[in-house]
C-alpha cells in the first residue's frame, strides 16, 4: 500500500513537471484554450453528478469517500 502511494506520488510529480515544461514551450493561446476545454468539461460533468453538494459533504464528514 505504501509503495503504491509513493509510486502514485512520483507519477503525479512527473506529470506536473512534464506539463509545466509543455506550458512554458507553447504560446499562451494554445494552453489556455486547452485549460478552457478542461474546465468546461469539468463543469458539465459536475452538473451531471448524481449527488447534491450537501449529500457529498455529509458523506465526506462521515469518512465515506
mmCIF file as Biopython writes it, N, C-alpha, C and O atoms, coordinates in Angstrom:
data_model
#
loop_
_atom_site.group_PDB
_atom_site.id
_atom_site.type_symbol
_atom_site.label_atom_id
_atom_site.label_alt_id
_atom_site.label_comp_id
_atom_site.label_asym_id
_atom_site.label_entity_id
_atom_site.label_seq_id
_atom_site.pdbx_PDB_ins_code
_atom_site.Cartn_x
_atom_site.Cartn_y
_atom_site.Cartn_z
_atom_site.occupancy
_atom_site.B_iso_or_equiv
_atom_site.auth_seq_id
_atom_site.auth_asym_id
_atom_site.pdbx_PDB_model_num
ATOM 1   N N  . UNK A ? 1  ? 0.827   -1.199 0.000   1.0 0.0 1  A 1 
ATOM 2   C CA . UNK A ? 1  ? 0.000   0.000  0.000   1.0 0.0 1  A 1 
ATOM 3   C C  . UNK A ? 1  ? 0.868   1.259  0.000   1.0 0.0 1  A 1 
ATOM 4   O O  . UNK A ? 1  ? 0.616   2.188  -0.767  1.0 0.0 1  A 1 
ATOM 5   N N  . UNK A ? 2  ? 1.880   1.289  0.852   1.0 0.0 2  A 1 
ATOM 6   C CA . UNK A ? 2  ? 2.764   2.449  0.937   1.0 0.0 2  A 1 
ATOM 7   C C  . UNK A ? 2  ? 3.526   2.637  -0.373  1.0 0.0 2  A 1 
ATOM 8   O O  . UNK A ? 2  ? 3.733   3.764  -0.822  1.0 0.0 2  A 1 
ATOM 9   N N  . UNK A ? 3  ? 3.939   1.527  -0.982  1.0 0.0 3  A 1 
ATOM 10  C CA . UNK A ? 3  ? 4.656   1.612  -2.257  1.0 0.0 3  A 1 
ATOM 11  C C  . UNK A ? 3  ? 3.763   2.177  -3.348  1.0 0.0 3  A 1 
ATOM 12  O O  . UNK A ? 3  ? 4.222   2.948  -4.190  1.0 0.0 3  A 1 
ATOM 13  N N  . UNK A ? 4  ? 2.486   1.798  -3.339  1.0 0.0 4  A 1 
ATOM 14  C CA . UNK A ? 4  ? 1.543   2.333  -4.323  1.0 0.0 4  A 1 
ATOM 15  C C  . UNK A ? 4  ? 1.392   3.839  -4.166  1.0 0.0 4  A 1 
ATOM 16  O O  . UNK A ? 4  ? 1.365   4.572  -5.154  1.0 0.0 4  A 1 
ATOM 17  N N  . UNK A ? 5  ? 1.292   4.300  -2.920  1.0 0.0 5  A 1 
ATOM 18  C CA . UNK A ? 5  ? 1.150   5.738  -2.674  1.0 0.0 5  A 1 
ATOM 19  C C  . UNK A ? 5  ? 2.384   6.484  -3.156  1.0 0.0 5  A 1 
ATOM 20  O O  . UNK A ? 5  ? 2.274   7.544  -3.773  1.0 0.0 5  A 1 
ATOM 21  N N  . UNK A ? 6  ? 3.551   5.936  -2.877  1.0 0.0 6  A 1 
ATOM 22  C CA . UNK A ? 6  ? 4.790   6.582  -3.316  1.0 0.0 6  A 1 
ATOM 23  C C  . UNK A ? 6  ? 4.875   6.581  -4.841  1.0 0.0 6  A 1 
ATOM 24  O O  . UNK A ? 6  ? 5.265   7.580  -5.445  1.0 0.0 6  A 1 
ATOM 25  N N  . UNK A ? 7  ? 4.511   5.460  -5.462  1.0 0.0 7  A 1 
ATOM 26  C CA . UNK A ? 7  ? 4.532   5.366  -6.926  1.0 0.0 7  A 1 
ATOM 27  C C  . UNK A ? 7  ? 3.559   6.373  -7.534  1.0 0.0 7  A 1 
ATOM 28  O O  . UNK A ? 7  ? 3.898   7.064  -8.494  1.0 0.0 7  A 1 
ATOM 29  N N  . UNK A ? 8  ? 2.350   6.455  -6.974  1.0 0.0 8  A 1 
ATOM 30  C CA . UNK A ? 8  ? 1.366   7.418  -7.472  1.0 0.0 8  A 1 
ATOM 31  C C  . UNK A ? 8  ? 1.867   8.843  -7.329  1.0 0.0 8  A 1 
ATOM 32  O O  . UNK A ? 8  ? 1.713   9.658  -8.238  1.0 0.0 8  A 1 
ATOM 33  N N  . UNK A ? 9  ? 2.469   9.143  -6.181  1.0 0.0 9  A 1 
ATOM 34  C CA . UNK A ? 9  ? 3.013   10.474 -5.944  1.0 0.0 9  A 1 
ATOM 35  C C  . UNK A ? 9  ? 4.082   10.805 -6.987  1.0 0.0 9  A 1 
ATOM 36  O O  . UNK A ? 9  ? 4.078   11.893 -7.561  1.0 0.0 9  A 1 
ATOM 37  N N  . UNK A ? 10 ? 4.983   9.875  -7.225  1.0 0.0 10 A 1 
ATOM 38  C CA . UNK A ? 10 ? 6.057   10.111 -8.192  1.0 0.0 10 A 1 
ATOM 39  C C  . UNK A ? 10 ? 5.510   10.275 -9.605  1.0 0.0 10 A 1 
ATOM 40  O O  . UNK A ? 10 ? 6.023   11.084 -10.378 1.0 0.0 10 A 1 
ATOM 41  N N  . UNK A ? 11 ? 4.472   9.515  -9.950  1.0 0.0 11 A 1 
ATOM 42  C CA . UNK A ? 11 ? 3.860   9.663  -11.269 1.0 0.0 11 A 1 
ATOM 43  C C  . UNK A ? 11 ? 3.199   11.034 -11.415 1.0 0.0 11 A 1 
ATOM 44  O O  . UNK A ? 11 ? 3.311   11.676 -12.459 1.0 0.0 11 A 1 
ATOM 45  N N  . UNK A ? 12 ? 2.513   11.477 -10.365 1.0 0.0 12 A 1 
ATOM 46  C CA . UNK A ? 12 ? 1.885   12.802 -10.415 1.0 0.0 12 A 1 
ATOM 47  C C  . UNK A ? 12 ? 2.948   13.889 -10.537 1.0 0.0 12 A 1 
ATOM 48  O O  . UNK A ? 12 ? 2.788   14.836 -11.306 1.0 0.0 12 A 1 
ATOM 49  N N  . UNK A ? 13 ? 4.020   13.753 -9.784  1.0 0.0 13 A 1 
ATOM 50  C CA . UNK A ? 13 ? 5.103   14.724 -9.843  1.0 0.0 13 A 1 
ATOM 51  C C  . UNK A ? 13 ? 5.728   14.758 -11.240 1.0 0.0 13 A 1 
ATOM 52  O O  . UNK A ? 13 ? 6.021   15.830 -11.769 1.0 0.0 13 A 1 
ATOM 53  N N  . UNK A ? 14 ? 5.924   13.599 -11.820 1.0 0.0 14 A 1 
ATOM 54  C CA . UNK A ? 14 ? 6.475   13.524 -13.182 1.0 0.0 14 A 1 
ATOM 55  C C  . UNK A ? 14 ? 5.548   14.217 -14.177 1.0 0.0 14 A 1 
ATOM 56  O O  . UNK A ? 14 ? 6.008   14.942 -15.060 1.0 0.0 14 A 1 
ATOM 57  N N  . UNK A ? 15 ? 4.233   13.991 -14.030 1.0 0.0 15 A 1 
ATOM 58  C CA . UNK A ? 15 ? 3.280   14.634 -14.928 1.0 0.0 15 A 1 
ATOM 59  C C  . UNK A ? 15 ? 3.294   16.146 -14.754 1.0 0.0 15 A 1 
ATOM 60  O O  . UNK A ? 15 ? 3.247   16.880 -15.741 1.0 0.0 15 A 1 
ATOM 61  N N  . UNK A ? 16 ? 3.357   16.619 -13.523 1.0 0.0 16 A 1 
ATOM 62  C CA . UNK A ? 16 ? 3.384   18.059 -13.259 1.0 0.0 16 A 1 
ATOM 63  C C  . UNK A ? 16 ? 4.600   18.697 -13.920 1.0 0.0 16 A 1 
ATOM 64  O O  . UNK A ? 16 ? 4.497   19.758 -14.536 1.0 0.0 16 A 1 
ATOM 65  N N  . UNK A ? 17 ? 5.737   18.051 -13.789 1.0 0.0 17 A 1 
ATOM 66  C CA . UNK A ? 17 ? 6.956   18.585 -14.422 1.0 0.0 17 A 1 
ATOM 67  C C  . UNK A ? 17 ? 6.834   18.582 -15.944 1.0 0.0 17 A 1 
ATOM 68  O O  . UNK A ? 17 ? 7.223   19.542 -16.609 1.0 0.0 17 A 1 
ATOM 69  N N  . UNK A ? 18 ? 6.286   17.486 -16.491 1.0 0.0 18 A 1 
ATOM 70  C CA . UNK A ? 18 ? 6.075   17.397 -17.935 1.0 0.0 18 A 1 
ATOM 71  C C  . UNK A ? 18 ? 5.143   18.502 -18.411 1.0 0.0 18 A 1 
ATOM 72  O O  . UNK A ? 18 ? 5.419   19.171 -19.407 1.0 0.0 18 A 1 
ATOM 73  N N  . UNK A ? 19 ? 4.037   18.690 -17.695 1.0 0.0 19 A 1 
ATOM 74  C CA . UNK A ? 19 ? 3.039   19.686 -18.103 1.0 0.0 19 A 1 
ATOM 75  C C  . UNK A ? 19 ? 3.589   21.101 -17.970 1.0 0.0 19 A 1 
ATOM 76  O O  . UNK A ? 19 ? 3.344   21.943 -18.834 1.0 0.0 19 A 1 
ATOM 77  N N  . UNK A ? 20 ? 4.328   21.372 -16.900 1.0 0.0 20 A 1 
ATOM 78  C CA . UNK A ? 20 ? 4.921   22.701 -16.724 1.0 0.0 20 A 1 
ATOM 79  C C  . UNK A ? 20 ? 5.886   23.011 -17.870 1.0 0.0 20 A 1 
ATOM 80  O O  . UNK A ? 20 ? 5.912   24.128 -18.386 1.0 0.0 20 A 1 
ATOM 81  N N  . UNK A ? 21 ? 6.670   22.020 -18.255 1.0 0.0 21 A 1 
ATOM 82  C CA . UNK A ? 21 ? 7.605   22.212 -19.373 1.0 0.0 21 A 1 
ATOM 83  C C  . UNK A ? 21 ? 6.833   22.480 -20.663 1.0 0.0 21 A 1 
ATOM 84  O O  . UNK A ? 21 ? 7.226   23.332 -21.459 1.0 0.0 21 A 1 
ATOM 85  N N  . UNK A ? 22 ? 5.739   21.754 -20.869 1.0 0.0 22 A 1 
ATOM 86  C CA . UNK A ? 22 ? 4.932   21.949 -22.073 1.0 0.0 22 A 1 
ATOM 87  C C  . UNK A ? 22 ? 4.302   23.337 -22.082 1.0 0.0 22 A 1 
ATOM 88  O O  . UNK A ? 22 ? 4.321   24.020 -23.106 1.0 0.0 22 A 1 
ATOM 89  N N  . UNK A ? 23 ? 3.742   23.760 -20.942 1.0 0.0 23 A 1 
ATOM 90  C CA . UNK A ? 23 ? 3.107   25.078 -20.854 1.0 0.0 23 A 1 
ATOM 91  C C  . UNK A ? 23 ? 4.110   26.171 -21.198 1.0 0.0 23 A 1 
ATOM 92  O O  . UNK A ? 23 ? 3.772   27.133 -21.887 1.0 0.0 23 A 1 
ATOM 93  N N  . UNK A ? 24 ? 5.340   26.025 -20.722 1.0 0.0 24 A 1 
ATOM 94  C CA . UNK A ? 24 ? 6.372   27.027 -20.997 1.0 0.0 24 A 1 
ATOM 95  C C  . UNK A ? 24 ? 6.787   27.039 -22.464 1.0 0.0 24 A 1 
ATOM 96  O O  . UNK A ? 24 ? 7.317   28.038 -22.949 1.0 0.0 24 A 1 
ATOM 97  N N  . UNK A ? 25 ? 6.549   25.936 -23.172 1.0 0.0 25 A 1 
ATOM 98  C CA . UNK A ? 25 ? 7.054   25.814 -24.545 1.0 0.0 25 A 1 
ATOM 99  C C  . UNK A ? 25 ? 6.037   26.189 -25.620 1.0 0.0 25 A 1 
ATOM 100 O O  . UNK A ? 25 ? 6.395   26.272 -26.795 1.0 0.0 25 A 1 
ATOM 101 N N  . UNK A ? 26 ? 4.783   26.417 -25.246 1.0 0.0 26 A 1 
ATOM 102 C CA . UNK A ? 26 ? 3.760   26.743 -26.241 1.0 0.0 26 A 1 
ATOM 103 C C  . UNK A ? 26 ? 3.200   28.140 -25.979 1.0 0.0 26 A 1 
ATOM 104 O O  . UNK A ? 26 ? 3.281   28.639 -24.856 1.0 0.0 26 A 1 
ATOM 105 N N  . UNK A ? 27 ? 2.629   28.777 -27.012 1.0 0.0 27 A 1 
ATOM 106 C CA . UNK A ? 27 ? 2.030   30.096 -26.804 1.0 0.0 27 A 1 
ATOM 107 C C  . UNK A ? 27 ? 0.864   30.031 -25.802 1.0 0.0 27 A 1 
ATOM 108 O O  . UNK A ? 27 ? 0.200   29.002 -25.676 1.0 0.0 27 A 1 
ATOM 109 N N  . UNK A ? 28 ? 0.629   31.129 -25.102 1.0 0.0 28 A 1 
ATOM 110 C CA . UNK A ? 28 ? -0.452  31.195 -24.111 1.0 0.0 28 A 1 
ATOM 111 C C  . UNK A ? 28 ? -1.803  30.791 -24.698 1.0 0.0 28 A 1 
ATOM 112 O O  . UNK A ? 28 ? -2.606  30.146 -24.024 1.0 0.0 28 A 1 
ATOM 113 N N  . UNK A ? 29 ? -2.051  31.165 -25.940 1.0 0.0 29 A 1 
ATOM 114 C CA . UNK A ? 29 ? -3.338  30.861 -26.561 1.0 0.0 29 A 1 
ATOM 115 C C  . UNK A ? 29 ? -3.590  29.356 -26.645 1.0 0.0 29 A 1 
ATOM 116 O O  . UNK A ? 29 ? -4.725  28.899 -26.511 1.0 0.0 29 A 1 
ATOM 117 N N  . UNK A ? 30 ? -2.524  28.596 -26.867 1.0 0.0 30 A 1 
ATOM 118 C CA . UNK A ? 30 ? -2.656  27.148 -27.018 1.0 0.0 30 A 1 
ATOM 119 C C  . UNK A ? 30 ? -3.032  26.502 -25.690 1.0 0.0 30 A 1 
ATOM 120 O O  . UNK A ? 30 ? -4.025  25.779 -25.607 1.0 0.0 30 A 1 
ATOM 121 N N  . UNK A ? 31 ? -2.239  26.763 -24.650 1.0 0.0 31 A 1 
ATOM 122 C CA . UNK A ? 31 ? -2.532  26.088 -23.387 1.0 0.0 31 A 1 
ATOM 123 C C  . UNK A ? 31 ? -3.772  26.649 -22.714 1.0 0.0 31 A 1 
ATOM 124 O O  . UNK A ? 31 ? -4.481  25.911 -22.030 1.0 0.0 31 A 1 
ATOM 125 N N  . UNK A ? 32 ? -4.056  27.949 -22.890 1.0 0.0 32 A 1 
ATOM 126 C CA . UNK A ? 32 ? -5.244  28.499 -22.247 1.0 0.0 32 A 1 
ATOM 127 C C  . UNK A ? 32 ? -6.510  27.957 -22.900 1.0 0.0 32 A 1 
ATOM 128 O O  . UNK A ? 32 ? -7.524  27.778 -22.224 1.0 0.0 32 A 1 
ATOM 129 N N  . UNK A ? 33 ? -6.465  27.694 -24.201 1.0 0.0 33 A 1 
ATOM 130 C CA . UNK A ? 33 ? -7.618  27.080 -24.876 1.0 0.0 33 A 1 
ATOM 131 C C  . UNK A ? 33 ? -7.855  25.671 -24.335 1.0 0.0 33 A 1 
ATOM 132 O O  . UNK A ? 33 ? -8.998  25.273 -24.109 1.0 0.0 33 A 1 
ATOM 133 N N  . UNK A ? 34 ? -6.783  24.926 -24.131 1.0 0.0 34 A 1 
ATOM 134 C CA . UNK A ? 34 ? -6.926  23.580 -23.583 1.0 0.0 34 A 1 
ATOM 135 C C  . UNK A ? 34 ? -7.428  23.609 -22.143 1.0 0.0 34 A 1 
ATOM 136 O O  . UNK A ? 34 ? -8.217  22.753 -21.741 1.0 0.0 34 A 1 
ATOM 137 N N  . UNK A ? 35 ? -6.972  24.594 -21.363 1.0 0.0 35 A 1 
ATOM 138 C CA . UNK A ? 35 ? -7.463  24.736 -19.996 1.0 0.0 35 A 1 
ATOM 139 C C  . UNK A ? 35 ? -8.971  25.024 -20.004 1.0 0.0 35 A 1 
ATOM 140 O O  . UNK A ? 35 ? -9.710  24.498 -19.173 1.0 0.0 35 A 1 
ATOM 141 N N  . UNK A ? 36 ? -9.419  25.858 -20.943 1.0 0.0 36 A 1 
ATOM 142 C CA . UNK A ? 36 ? -10.845 26.176 -21.046 1.0 0.0 36 A 1 
ATOM 143 C C  . UNK A ? 36 ? -11.653 24.922 -21.355 1.0 0.0 36 A 1 
ATOM 144 O O  . UNK A ? 36 ? -12.722 24.714 -20.782 1.0 0.0 36 A 1 
ATOM 145 N N  . UNK A ? 37 ? -11.149 24.090 -22.254 1.0 0.0 37 A 1 
ATOM 146 C CA . UNK A ? 37 ? -11.833 22.838 -22.582 1.0 0.0 37 A 1 
ATOM 147 C C  . UNK A ? 37 ? -11.925 21.948 -21.332 1.0 0.0 37 A 1 
ATOM 148 O O  . UNK A ? 37 ? -12.980 21.382 -21.047 1.0 0.0 37 A 1 
ATOM 149 N N  . UNK A ? 38 ? -10.833 21.833 -20.604 1.0 0.0 38 A 1 
ATOM 150 C CA . UNK A ? 38 ? -10.811 21.018 -19.393 1.0 0.0 38 A 1 
ATOM 151 C C  . UNK A ? 38 ? -11.803 21.545 -18.356 1.0 0.0 38 A 1 
ATOM 152 O O  . UNK A ? 38 ? -12.598 20.780 -17.810 1.0 0.0 38 A 1 
ATOM 153 N N  . UNK A ? 39 ? -11.758 22.841 -18.088 1.0 0.0 39 A 1 
ATOM 154 C CA . UNK A ? 39 ? -12.640 23.436 -17.084 1.0 0.0 39 A 1 
ATOM 155 C C  . UNK A ? 39 ? -14.097 23.297 -17.502 1.0 0.0 39 A 1 
ATOM 156 O O  . UNK A ? 39 ? -14.946 22.962 -16.676 1.0 0.0 39 A 1 
ATOM 157 N N  . UNK A ? 40 ? -14.397 23.547 -18.761 1.0 0.0 40 A 1 
ATOM 158 C CA . UNK A ? 40 ? -15.775 23.420 -19.240 1.0 0.0 40 A 1 
ATOM 159 C C  . UNK A ? 40 ? -16.281 21.987 -19.105 1.0 0.0 40 A 1 
ATOM 160 O O  . UNK A ? 40 ? -17.436 21.774 -18.737 1.0 0.0 40 A 1 
ATOM 161 N N  . UNK A ? 41 ? -15.440 21.015 -19.397 1.0 0.0 41 A 1 
ATOM 162 C CA . UNK A ? 41 ? -15.865 19.619 -19.281 1.0 0.0 41 A 1 
ATOM 163 C C  . UNK A ? 41 ? -16.072 19.244 -17.820 1.0 0.0 41 A 1 
ATOM 164 O O  . UNK A ? 41 ? -16.969 18.463 -17.503 1.0 0.0 41 A 1 
ATOM 165 N N  . UNK A ? 42 ? -15.253 19.790 -16.927 1.0 0.0 42 A 1 
ATOM 166 C CA . UNK A ? 42 ? -15.431 19.521 -15.502 1.0 0.0 42 A 1 
ATOM 167 C C  . UNK A ? 42 ? -16.744 20.137 -14.998 1.0 0.0 42 A 1 
ATOM 168 O O  . UNK A ? 42 ? -17.456 19.527 -14.200 1.0 0.0 42 A 1 
ATOM 169 N N  . UNK A ? 43 ? -17.053 21.331 -15.462 1.0 0.0 43 A 1 
ATOM 170 C CA . UNK A ? 43 ? -18.302 21.986 -15.055 1.0 0.0 43 A 1 
ATOM 171 C C  . UNK A ? 43 ? -19.509 21.207 -15.582 1.0 0.0 43 A 1 
ATOM 172 O O  . UNK A ? 43 ? -20.502 21.038 -14.874 1.0 0.0 43 A 1 
ATOM 173 N N  . UNK A ? 44 ? -19.420 20.740 -16.815 1.0 0.0 44 A 1 
ATOM 174 C CA . UNK A ? 44 ? -20.516 19.951 -17.392 1.0 0.0 44 A 1 
ATOM 175 C C  . UNK A ? 44 ? -20.705 18.657 -16.603 1.0 0.0 44 A 1 
ATOM 176 O O  . UNK A ? 44 ? -21.832 18.263 -16.304 1.0 0.0 44 A 1 
ATOM 177 N N  . UNK A ? 45 ? -19.613 18.011 -16.273 1.0 0.0 45 A 1 
ATOM 178 C CA . UNK A ? 45 ? -19.673 16.776 -15.508 1.0 0.0 45 A 1 
ATOM 179 C C  . UNK A ? 45 ? -20.256 17.016 -14.118 1.0 0.0 45 A 1 
ATOM 180 O O  . UNK A ? 45 ? -21.017 16.191 -13.613 1.0 0.0 45 A 1 
ATOM 181 N N  . UNK A ? 46 ? -19.905 18.130 -13.503 1.0 0.0 46 A 1 
ATOM 182 C CA . UNK A ? 46 ? -20.413 18.447 -12.163 1.0 0.0 46 A 1 
ATOM 183 C C  . UNK A ? 46 ? -21.931 18.604 -12.189 1.0 0.0 46 A 1 
ATOM 184 O O  . UNK A ? 46 ? -22.611 18.221 -11.237 1.0 0.0 46 A 1 
ATOM 185 N N  . UNK A ? 47 ? -22.460 19.159 -13.266 1.0 0.0 47 A 1 
ATOM 186 C CA . UNK A ? 47 ? -23.920 19.312 -13.377 1.0 0.0 47 A 1 
ATOM 187 C C  . UNK A ? 47 ? -24.612 17.960 -13.493 1.0 0.0 47 A 1 
ATOM 188 O O  . UNK A ? 47 ? -25.776 17.824 -13.115 1.0 0.0 47 A 1 
ATOM 189 N N  . UNK A ? 48 ? -23.908 16.965 -14.010 1.0 0.0 48 A 1 
ATOM 190 C CA . UNK A ? 48 ? -24.484 15.634 -14.186 1.0 0.0 48 A 1 
ATOM 191 C C  . UNK A ? 48 ? -24.244 14.729 -12.982 1.0 0.0 48 A 1 
ATOM 192 O O  . UNK A ? 48 ? -24.640 13.563 -13.002 1.0 0.0 48 A 1 
ATOM 193 N N  . UNK A ? 49 ? -23.605 15.242 -11.940 1.0 0.0 49 A 1 
ATOM 194 C CA . UNK A ? 49 ? -23.286 14.447 -10.756 1.0 0.0 49 A 1 
ATOM 195 C C  . UNK A ? 49 ? -24.587 14.036 -10.076 1.0 0.0 49 A 1 
ATOM 196 O O  . UNK A ? 49 ? -25.490 14.856 -9.910  1.0 0.0 49 A 1 
ATOM 197 N N  . UNK A ? 50 ? -24.684 12.775 -9.686  1.0 0.0 50 A 1 
ATOM 198 C CA . UNK A ? 50 ? -25.939 12.231 -9.172  1.0 0.0 50 A 1 
ATOM 199 C C  . UNK A ? 50 ? -26.185 12.557 -7.696  1.0 0.0 50 A 1 
ATOM 200 O O  . UNK A ? 50 ? -27.163 12.082 -7.120  1.0 0.0 50 A 1 
ATOM 201 N N  . UNK A ? 51 ? -25.321 13.355 -7.083  1.0 0.0 51 A 1 
ATOM 202 C CA . UNK A ? 51 ? -25.439 13.632 -5.654  1.0 0.0 51 A 1 
ATOM 203 C C  . UNK A ? 51 ? -25.374 15.145 -5.451  1.0 0.0 51 A 1 
ATOM 204 O O  . UNK A ? 51 ? -24.597 15.832 -6.114  1.0 0.0 51 A 1 
ATOM 205 N N  . UNK A ? 52 ? -26.178 15.652 -4.548  1.0 0.0 52 A 1 
ATOM 206 C CA . UNK A ? 52 ? -26.130 17.088 -4.267  1.0 0.0 52 A 1 
ATOM 207 C C  . UNK A ? 52 ? -24.859 17.418 -3.496  1.0 0.0 52 A 1 
ATOM 208 O O  . UNK A ? 52 ? -24.212 16.533 -2.935  1.0 0.0 52 A 1 
ATOM 209 N N  . UNK A ? 53 ? -24.515 18.681 -3.476  1.0 0.0 53 A 1 
ATOM 210 C CA . UNK A ? 53 ? -23.350 19.116 -2.721  1.0 0.0 53 A 1 
ATOM 211 C C  . UNK A ? 53 ? -23.485 18.801 -1.246  1.0 0.0 53 A 1 
ATOM 212 O O  . UNK A ? 53 ? -22.514 18.415 -0.594  1.0 0.0 53 A 1 
ATOM 213 N N  . UNK A ? 54 ? -24.693 18.965 -0.718  1.0 0.0 54 A 1 
ATOM 214 C CA . UNK A ? 54 ? -24.932 18.690 0.698   1.0 0.0 54 A 1 
ATOM 215 C C  . UNK A ? 54 ? -24.737 17.200 1.005   1.0 0.0 54 A 1 
ATOM 216 O O  . UNK A ? 54 ? -24.134 16.842 2.017   1.0 0.0 54 A 1 
ATOM 217 N N  . UNK A ? 55 ? -25.252 16.339 0.122   1.0 0.0 55 A 1 
ATOM 218 C CA . UNK A ? 55 ? -25.083 14.889 0.324   1.0 0.0 55 A 1 
ATOM 219 C C  . UNK A ? 55 ? -23.610 14.504 0.298   1.0 0.0 55 A 1 
ATOM 220 O O  . UNK A ? 55 ? -23.147 13.710 1.117   1.0 0.0 55 A 1 
ATOM 221 N N  . UNK A ? 56 ? -22.888 15.076 -0.651  1.0 0.0 56 A 1 
ATOM 222 C CA . UNK A ? 56 ? -21.459 14.778 -0.770  1.0 0.0 56 A 1 
ATOM 223 C C  . UNK A ? 56 ? -20.722 15.179 0.507   1.0 0.0 56 A 1 
ATOM 224 O O  . UNK A ? 56 ? -19.910 14.416 1.031   1.0 0.0 56 A 1 
ATOM 225 N N  . UNK A ? 57 ? -21.012 16.384 1.000   1.0 0.0 57 A 1 
ATOM 226 C CA . UNK A ? 57 ? -20.331 16.852 2.213   1.0 0.0 57 A 1 
ATOM 227 C C  . UNK A ? 57 ? -20.671 15.990 3.415   1.0 0.0 57 A 1 
ATOM 228 O O  . UNK A ? 57 ? -19.810 15.747 4.261   1.0 0.0 57 A 1 
ATOM 229 N N  . UNK A ? 58 ? -21.916 15.520 3.508   1.0 0.0 58 A 1 
ATOM 230 C CA . UNK A ? 58 ? -22.286 14.626 4.611   1.0 0.0 58 A 1 
ATOM 231 C C  . UNK A ? 58 ? -21.480 13.326 4.549   1.0 0.0 58 A 1 
ATOM 232 O O  . UNK A ? 58 ? -21.003 12.838 5.574   1.0 0.0 58 A 1 
ATOM 233 N N  . UNK A ? 59 ? -21.332 12.773 3.351   1.0 0.0 59 A 1 
ATOM 234 C CA . UNK A ? 59 ? -20.524 11.563 3.190   1.0 0.0 59 A 1 
ATOM 235 C C  . UNK A ? 59 ? -19.070 11.814 3.584   1.0 0.0 59 A 1 
ATOM 236 O O  . UNK A ? 59 ? -18.454 10.994 4.265   1.0 0.0 59 A 1 
ATOM 237 N N  . UNK A ? 60 ? -18.528 12.954 3.151   1.0 0.0 60 A 1 
ATOM 238 C CA . UNK A ? 60 ? -17.141 13.268 3.484   1.0 0.0 60 A 1 
ATOM 239 C C  . UNK A ? 60 ? -16.957 13.406 4.987   1.0 0.0 60 A 1 
ATOM 240 O O  . UNK A ? 60 ? -15.950 12.958 5.536   1.0 0.0 60 A 1 
ATOM 241 N N  . UNK A ? 61 ? -17.929 14.027 5.657   1.0 0.0 61 A 1 
ATOM 242 C CA . UNK A ? 61 ? -17.850 14.200 7.111   1.0 0.0 61 A 1 
ATOM 243 C C  . UNK A ? 61 ? -17.827 12.854 7.834   1.0 0.0 61 A 1 
ATOM 244 O O  . UNK A ? 61 ? -17.159 12.696 8.856   1.0 0.0 61 A 1 
ATOM 245 N N  . UNK A ? 62 ? -18.564 11.892 7.290   1.0 0.0 62 A 1 
ATOM 246 C CA . UNK A ? 62 ? -18.613 10.563 7.910   1.0 0.0 62 A 1 
ATOM 247 C C  . UNK A ? 62 ? -17.437 9.694  7.483   1.0 0.0 62 A 1 
ATOM 248 O O  . UNK A ? 62 ? -17.250 8.600  8.015   1.0 0.0 62 A 1 
ATOM 249 N N  . UNK A ? 63 ? -16.650 10.168 6.533   1.0 0.0 63 A 1 
ATOM 250 C CA . UNK A ? 63 ? -15.490 9.411  6.079   1.0 0.0 63 A 1 
ATOM 251 C C  . UNK A ? 63 ? -15.837 8.337  5.066   1.0 0.0 63 A 1 
ATOM 252 O O  . UNK A ? 63 ? -15.097 7.364  4.920   1.0 0.0 63 A 1 
ATOM 253 N N  . UNK A ? 64 ? -16.939 8.498  4.372   1.0 0.0 64 A 1 
ATOM 254 C CA . UNK A ? 64 ? -17.366 7.515  3.365   1.0 0.0 64 A 1 
ATOM 255 C C  . UNK A ? 64 ? -17.047 8.004  1.967   1.0 0.0 64 A 1 
ATOM 256 O O  . UNK A ? 64 ? -17.961 8.263  1.184   1.0 0.0 64 A 1 
ATOM 257 N N  . UNK A ? 65 ? -15.772 8.137  1.637   1.0 0.0 65 A 1 
ATOM 258 C CA . UNK A ? 65 ? -15.413 8.650  0.326   1.0 0.0 65 A 1 
ATOM 259 C C  . UNK A ? 65 ? -15.883 7.682  -0.659  1.0 0.0 65 A 1 
ATOM 260 O O  . UNK A ? 65 ? -15.701 7.884  -1.859  1.0 0.0 65 A 1 
#
